[in-house]
Amino acid sequence: MNEPNREKELRKLRRRKRERRGVALLMVLGAITVLTVFLTELQQETSAELAAALADRDALKAEYLAKSAVNLSRLLIASEPTIRTSVPLPLPFKQLPVWEFTDIALGPFNDETGMATFGGMLGVDTTQGKGLGLTGGSFTVKIVDEDSKINVNRAAPIPDVDLERLLVSHMQGPQYAPLFDSMDPDGQISTMQTICGALTDWADQDENLSTCYVGSQAQGATGAEDNYYQTIGLEYRRKNAAYDSLDELRLIRGVGDDFWATFVEPNPDDPKSRTLTVWGQKAVNVNTANPQTLLAAACSVCSGGAGATQSNATQGIPLCTDPAIQTQFLGLLGILKTFPIPIFSKPADFPNLLKTGTVPGPLGAMLGPMLTPLLTSAGLPCGLNAGANKQFTVTSKVFSIYAEGVVPGRKRTTRVRVHAVVDTRGVNPLTGGTQTGSTNGQGQQLTQGGGSGGAGSGTTVDPLQAIATNPLGKIVYYRIE
C-alpha cells in the first residue's frame, strides 16, 4: 500500500475511534442506573416485608399480652373469697371489689413499672421473684362490673315492668327534656316512653307494644308491635330476642349519639361510666353501681313520700324531679364510694336507706349529721314498690375485662385490645382457708375452713368438680380489636 493510501486509512481509523469514544462510559452508566433502580426496589420491598413482619410479630405479642391480662384478671376475680377471708372487716360483707385494684394486684406480672408499684405498696423487692415481670411489652387492664349497670336484657324473654320503671327513672330528669323534644337520627320525635318501650320490645318475645307507662299511667292492654323500622326504610325488624352485644343498642329507634352519650356511655374512654348493659344479673349491685345508676334505682323503687302507695316511677319526690337535689345526692354517693369498703352489707340496706332516710352501718353513724338534711330535702324516706328488695344485690357475678397489650417499637407502638365478658354464675369459687376435713375414698373431696363471712367457710369443695365448672368463669363475649 502506498503512503497516501496508508495515511488515508489511518485517518479513517482515528476518526472511528473518536466516534466510539465514551460508549463504554455510557454502558457503565446505564448498568449502574439499572442496578440502582433494581436495588432501590429490592430495598423497598425488603423494608416493607421486614416492617410487615415486625408489625405482625408485635401485633401477635400484644395480642397475647392482652389475653394474658384477661386470664390474670379472671384469676383475680376468682380469688376474691380468699382475699376477703384474710382481711379483717367491720361487717360480714359478701364480696369485696378486688377488681378495683387490678393495676396493683397484677403489677408483679406486668412490666418494670407495674412491678415497682406493687413492690412499693408492700415494701418488697419483686425483682428477686421468679417468673415475674415482662420484657419488651406491657399491658393495661380495667375490670368493669356489669352487675352495677341496668341490664336491658331483663326484658328477654318476657317484659319486665321493673326494668321499664328503672329505664324511665334513668331518663326522666327535667334536664333531659330537650333531648326528647328534638329530632332523633331517624328524623322522628321519640319520647322518653317511646325509646324505653323500643329498648324492651327489641328483647322481649311477645308482639305487644310496650309503652313504658307504669303506676297510675299503666295501660291494661296495648296494641301490637308495629313495623316502625320498615316504615322508615330500614331493612330489619324488632329482634324479639336477647341483645348479643352492647353495640346492638345502636339499632334501636331514637338511640343516636346524643342519647348514647347521655344515657349509655357518658365517657367512651372510661367503660366504668357506662350505665346500661346487655350482660349481668337482673339485680343491680348497689355497692358497685355508679351514682347515676343508684339515682335511677332509687327513683324506680320509691313510690312517693312516706306512706304513699301509688307506684309510679315518674311521680314525684324531689330526688327524682329536682336537678339541684339530684346533683347533691350524686355528690353524696360519690363521697360514700370513696371509702375502700362496701357501703351496704346486704341487699335490703339500700331500700332501707330510702325507706328510713338513714345509711346503715358504721358509715351511717359517722356521716349521719351530714346525710340527714340532704335526705330530708330529697323527699326521703319514701314508700317502696312491692318487691323492691329483689331489685338489688351486693354481689357481682358478671364482669367485662378490657385489656390492652402494648409493645413499643422503634418507630411505632403496637396496641391490641381485647374485651371479654366473664360470667361466674354457677361455678365453684376458689376458696381460701386451711384444709380441715378429710378426703373421700378417692382422695378428692375436702372440707375447707375460712374466716367468718367467707364464701368457703365450712363448705365442702371437690377440686375436680371445681375445675369441671371452671372457677374462673365462662366467657360469654370475646372481641379483639
Buried (B, 14 or more C-beta within 10 A) or exposed (E): EEEEEEEEEEEEEEEEEEEEEEEEEEEEEEEEEEEEEEEEEEEEEEEEEEEEEBBEEBBBBBBBBBBBBBEBBBBBBBBBBBBBBEEEBEBEBBBBBBBBBBBBBBBBBBBEEBBBBBBEEEEEEBEEEEEBBBEEBBBBBBBBBBBBBBBBBBBBEEBBBBBBBBBBBBBBBEEBEEBBEEEBBBEEEBEBBBBBBBBBBBBBEBEEBBBBBBBEBBEEEBEEBEEBBEEEEEEEEBBBEBBEEBEBBBBBBBBBEBBBEBBBBBEEEEBBBBBBBBBBBBBBBBBBBBBBBBBBBBBBBBBBBEEBEEBBBBBBBBBBBBEEBBEBBBEBBEBBBEEEBBBBBBBBBBBBBBBBBBBBBEBBEEBEEEBBEBBEBBBBBBBBBEEBBEBBBBBBBBBBBBBBBBBEEEEEEBBBBBBBBBBBEEBBBBBBBEEEBEEEEEEEBBBBBBBEBBBBBEBEBBBEEBEEBBBBBBBEBEEEE
